[in-house]
Amino acid sequence: MKIVIILLGLFVLGVLSVQAQSLRVGYYGETVTHYGLKVAAEWSLKSYVKERNQARKEFLVGPAVAMYRHPQNHIGLVFFPELTYRRTSRRGGIFEVGLAPAYAYYFLEGATYTPNESGGLRRIRWAGQDAFLPTVFVGVGKDLSLRRQVPISWFTRLNVMQQRPYNTSTLMRFSLEAGINFSLKKQ
């Protein structure tokens, strides 16, 4: 059942990204040593330009999926439905904040076994645990389309997450993102 949920999430992300305003791809590091990749589609809920300073302000929504590896422990797969506020200055500087009520599943690396009825061991495939991962983030970047006519921007983000449950309590987690945001809008 868990693999069906994961495949369904990847399918939805693929379908939605076809009509998205932009596609974001980048490094996703859950802490510094747990390396991975994150892909997201996003589209604008509301966008306007402030006349005083020509800054563009946007409210964006979109799904994202991240995968990372904690060596010799687990592989994490995280689904993020993101809501983002982004401000782009007239020179292309980007500042963004947002939140995401994420869902995570952790696949244990290595073989996992459980006792069976006859006293032997039975292997459990795709063993792991799921968790609710509410996330807030802040990011900065640069929109290259404003000054160089290149339809991309670069970004970095810091994510602060709380894993629920973690054993019998909760656990604060941090992740870093850095990557490129490709504009899919027709010029």
PyMOL commands that set and color helices and strands:
alter all, ss='L'
color gray80, all
select helices_A, chain A and resi 2-18
alter helices_A, ss='H'
color red, helices_A
select strands_A, chain A and resi 22-30+36-49+56-70+74-88+93-108+112-115+121-124+128-143+152-166+169-183
alter strands_A, ss='S'
color yellow, strands_A
deselect
rebuild
show_as cartoon
